[in-house]
Amino acid sequence: MIRLKDIAERAGVTATTVSKVLRDAPDISAETKARIRQIAESLGYVPDSGAQSLRSKKTHMLGVLISAVTDPFSSRVLLGLEEKASEFKFDLLLAQTFNDPQKELAAIERFMSRRVDGFIISPVHRFAERVPVYEELLRLEIPTVIIGPVPNWASRFVSVETDNLEASEKITKHLISLGHKKIAFLAGPSFSPAYKARLDGYRKALRDSGIQCNDSLVVLAGTTIEEGYQAMTSAYAELKDVTAIAAVNDSVAVGAVQFLIKNKFRVPQDVSVVGFGNYLISEYGQVRLTTVRQPKYRLGLAAIDMINQLLSKKQVSPLVLPSELLIRESTAPPPTQTIQVPVYQNQFMAQSMQQQATL
């Protein structure tokens, strides 16, 4: 292992001078710095990060908690986080919570024991008055940035997010502008502030356009392609007169499209479908989805900027990034005649349809 003493001997200076150069101290000439750094590089010197942390009381490590790297939203945010973190020379410690509060708790405690400088968290949402581990982050004054809507129990943390209500309102009004009046909504879990806001945006767009909100057209569909397909299978009777379907995210929308195509409906000629999020699958599925683009990558970039400012003791305000409506081939004016969704003869046939789904 190359030591400071080895570099000093090669350069003909003291180990203290080498240490100052590697710390970019201002009292060493630029010429000496360049020469010593070249020697250090040629010898393959690797700084002792542990020793540096002891001196500076900073680890240059950030704890990052996301739901899963396979989640289309989280994976794109993570790219932004990693890109910007390297610019500030942060190392990221990554944990996947899989939306499990216990996994989230364990990860936060584990990263705190590693003395991370701060946290960037996409929180696990649950019905709760308070979450003690978040209160501990506040008590210890550990800089923390929340990605996405902030739950009530984390309201004292700074956040970066997309306006889910406004984006959902925007895409629902796109359907209304095409002439659709009977629009179904495939909803996500109600404990998620983001999914609740998307449902609220759908309802607001209907009210603002003078269309009565019909709760029978709101179907709990989860978050995956499979759940979108199954929701359509189980709710076909309630949706028999709809001419358009808005989904809580692109995955659910793709499941709905699969159901419709499987049952001989044309998208969008018979039924229009919109998603949310602009996942990769929205552009390369069976039908290119009209959707809302969330600036996922930019959310990651912004989160690192914010945590860096917090670490510099600067005042940071919550940030809301705008969304963008992307109109593709899955939406069109409603058909002149109402399309009737087929009613299965018995439950066996309904179950069979679920088993045959290509997910």
N, C-alpha and C positions, 0 to 999 in steps of 0.2 A: 504494500500500500504506500503510495507517494505521500510524503509529509511536507509541511511547510518548510521544515529544515532542509529537505532535499532540494526544493526549489531555490531556497536562499543560497545554498552552497553553489549551485549551478550559476545563479545570477550574480554572486559576489556581494550580496546584501544580507541584512539581518532577517530573521524570521518575522520580526515585528513589521518590517517594511513590506514583506510579502503579504502579511495579514491585512495591512492597510490597503494595499493594491487590490486585493480580492474583495475588500469591502468598499472599494471606490472612494477611499478617503480623499479629501480635497487637498491635503498638504503634500501630495506626491506628484511629481511632474508627469505630464502626458507621455513623454518619451519613456520614462522608467516604467510606467504602467503598461505600456504596449509591450516592452521587452519582457517583463516578468510574466505577463499573461501568455505570451507566446511560448515561453519556457514551460509554464504550467500546462499548457495544452499539449506540447510535444511530449511531456512526461506522462500524460494521461491522468493528471490530477483530478480527483472528484471531491468536491467540498463535503465536509462532514455536516450534514443537515442537522443532526442532533446537537452538535456543539453550537452551530449557528442559532438554533432555537433557544438554547440555554442563555446565550448572550443577549439575544433580542427579545426574548420572551414571546416570540411568534413562531408558529410552526409552518406558516404559509400553506396550511391544509384547510380545505373547506369540506364540511359534511354535506353531501347531496342526497336527498331522499326523493325518489320518484316511485310511481306505482309499479312499473315494470318496463324493462328496456324493449319489450315486444309491443308495448302500447304505442300506437302511431303518434299520439300527441307527445308523450314523454320522450320517445326516441329522438324526435326532431329538436325538442327543447335541449336535450342532452348534447347534441352536436353544437348548438350555440354556446352552451356552458363551457364545453371543452375548448372551443376555439378561443373564446375570450379569456378563459382562465390561463392559458399558456402565455397570453400577452402580458398578464400581470404576474406571471411566474407562480401561480397557485397550483397546488396539487389537489385533485378531487378524490375524496373517499366516497364511493357510491354504494348506496343500499337500495334494494327494491322492497317496498312494503307489501306489495300485492293487495293493497287496500285493507290490510289487517292491522288494527290498532296496536296489538301486542308486538308485531314485527317492527312497527314504527317506533314504539317505546324502546325496544331493545337496541335498535340502530342508533337512536339519539343518545342513549346512555353510553353505548360503545364508542361513539365518536367523541363524546365529551371526555371520556377517559383517555382518548388520544390527543386531547387538548387542541382540537381544531380551532381555527381563528374565528369561524363563523359557520352558519348553516344556510343552505338554500333548500326549501322544503315544498314539495307538492303534498299538502297534508291529507291524511286519511280522514274523510268526513264521517261524522257520526252524530247522533242525537246526544248532546251533552251540554251541561251548564258550564263545566270547566274541565280542562285536561291538565293535570298536575305537571307533566313534564314540560309543557309549554310555559307554565308559570315559573318553572325552574330556569328556563332559558332567559326569561325576563329578569328574574332575581339576580342571576349571575351576569347580566348585561352582555350576553353573547350575541353579537350582531347576527340577525336572522332576516332573511327575505322569503316571503311566501309567494309561490307561483300559482296563479289562479285566484278565484274568489276566496276571500278570507272568511272563515267561519266565525261566529260570534265569540267563541272562546279564544280566538287568536287575533282579536280586533286591534290589539296594541302593536302588532307587527306591521312593518312596511310590506307592500305587495306590488307585483306586476302582473297584469292580466289583460284579457280581452273583454270588452263589454258584451257578455253573452246575451243579455236581454235585447240590446240594440241590434245585434247581429241576427238573432232569431226573428225579430220583428221585420228586419230588412228582407229576409228570404221569404217569409210568409207573405209580405206585401207584394213580392215578385209574383207569387202564385195568384194572388188576388188581381193584380194588374193584367194577368192573362185571361181573367174571366172566371176563375174558380171561386166557388162559394162554399162548397162542402169539402172541407179540407180536414183530413185526419192528422193526428199527431202521435207518433210513436215515442213515448216518453222514457226517460232514464230514471234511476233511483232518486226518490224525492229527498233523501238526506244530503244529496250533493248540491251545494249552492249553484254550481254552474248549470246542472241539468234543470234545476228548478227555475233558474232565470230564463233558460231557453223555452220552457213551457210558458212562463209568464209573457215572454216576447211574442210567442204565437198567439196567445189570448189577446194581448194588447193590439196586435195588428188586426185581428178580427173585429174587436170593438171599435177601433178607430175607423174601420171601413164600413161600419153599420151592419156587420154580420154577427148573428147571435152565436155565442159560444155554446157548443153542445158537448157536455162532458162524456157522452157515449162515444164520441169520436176521439177521445184521448185514451190511448192504450199503453199500459206499462210494458215496455219492450226490452229493458235492460240496456246493454251496451255493445253486444257482439253481433256478428253476421247471423249466427245460429239463432240468437234470441230475437233478432228482427224477423227472421223467417217464421219462427214459432209463434210470435205475436200475431203475424198476419194469418197464420193457420187457425189460431184459436179465436180470432176476432172477426172472421170473415162476415158473419151475419150483421154485426154492427156497422161494418164498413161497406155495405152493399151498394150504397148510393154515392160514395165518394168519387171525386174526379181527380183528387190530388192528395198526396201523402207527404207530410213533413216529418223527418226523423231527427232524433236527438243527436245523432252523429252519423258519419258516413258509413260506418260498419253496419249499423242497424238499417240504413237506407239500402245498402247492397243486399241485405237479407230480404227486404221487402221487394226489391226488384226481382230477385231470384224466385220468390213465391209467385209474383205476377206473371213472369215469363213461363214458369212451370205450368201455370193454369191458363195459358194461351192468351194472356193480355199483352197488348203492345204498350211499351213505354217509349215515348209519352203520348202516343196517339189515343190510347184508351184511358190511361192513368198517368199523371205526372208525379214524379218523385224527386224530393230534394233532400240533401244531406246537410252535414255541418262539420267543418273542420278542415276540408281539403286534404284528406289522407291520400296516400299514393293510389290506393284502390279506387278512389273516386274518379280518377282519370283513365284507369286501365281495366275497369270491370266490364261486364257485359254491355252496359250502357254508361256512357260518360256522364257523371252526375253533375247537375247544377248544385252548387254548395256555397258555403261561406269559408273563405280562407282565413284561418287564424294565423297570425304571425309567429308561429311556434319557435322558429330559429331565433327571431329577434327577441322573443321573450327570454330566451337563454342568455343572449348577449346583454340585455338590459339588466338581468338579475346579477350578473357578475359586476357590471358597472356600479350597481346599487350597493352590493356588499363591500366593494372596494371603498366607496364613499363612506359607508358606515364605519369601516375599519380606520378610516382617516378622520373620524369624529365629525364628519360633515352632516348637515341636516338633509334628510332624504324624504321625499314625498311619495305617496303611492302613484303608480304609473298605469294608465290604461291605454293600450295600443289599439288602433282602429282595425276593423275587419274589412274584408272586401268580398262583394258578391261576384261569384263566377258562374256565368250562365253557359250551360253546356246542353247536351242533347236530351236530357231526361225531363225537360219541361216544355209544354206547348199549351195552347188554348184547349179548354175542355171539349170533349166530343159533343156532337149535337144531340145524341141520345145517351141516357144514363146507362152505364155499364153495370150489369148485375154480376156480383161475385157468386160463383157456384156454391150451393149448399150441399155438403156431403151427406150421403144417405144415412150414414151411421158413424159412430165414434171410431170403429175399426178403420174406416177409410181415412179419417182425419189423422189417426196415428200412423197409418201407412205413409201418408204424405210427408210427415215429419221424418220418417226413417229414410225416405228416398231423397231428401234434400241434399243437394251438393253444396257443401259449406267450405 
